[in-house]
Amino acid sequence: MSYNNNYNTNYQNPQIVNYAATDAQAEFYRKTYTHVALALLAFIGVEAALQNLIPEELIFSMIRGKFVWLFILGGFWLGSILANKWTQAQDKSTQYMGLGIYVLLEAIIFLPIIKIALLYTGTAILSQAGIITLALFGGLTAVVFLTRVDFSFLRTILVVGGFVALGLIVAGAIFGFDLGLWFSVAMVALAAGGILYETYNIKNAYSTDQYVAAALQLFSSIMLLFWYILRILMSRRD
């Protein structure tokens, strides 16, 4: 009886995960990673539907005009901010709306690269990129949980690196130059750092009722990692 009372108290009064009771921590991690898995499955389903419903010509028009792609990236950025804000809300339905919108935005932004992969390399390269991404994600997650390293120092690196990467992407879109293989490698490293930081962060900055917001952050890092791993694999087929 005392165990149940303690369990209920933890969820009525959410605490920072690292300071919560063991059972509350376990429940938080279970819900967080379940939501990450569901977001990935939803992404696959939505992406498949969009690939079948949207004409190929319309998909490729997203990247033919440099300002069209910049407009799409800008919309993605603004939508991501809104989705992240909604996942921080107190209302659970609003949190799920934020996560759902972010999944949809990711599916839209991935339309051209997935279409190119399907047309020129088939589904095999998508499977390879997915397996490598999940393997790296699992390994990085294990590093955080099995060591006591403080990864909070990565925040500054990620912020600066993110702005530099964004600037290069915008410049590349405007002036029409290819950022090349090494940029993709650097972005894989940045995404890996994001996974380390976000995994550390959910332990030390999130409360036990913020599993939807935590799932969104992890999902976004996984998708960034998948994007650039896919680009690297596709560049090797050229």
Summary of the structure (lengths in Angstrom):
residues: 238
radius of gyration: 19.0
end to end distance: 63.9
largest distance: 67.0
contacts: 714
relative contact order: 0.15
helix: 87%
strand: 1%
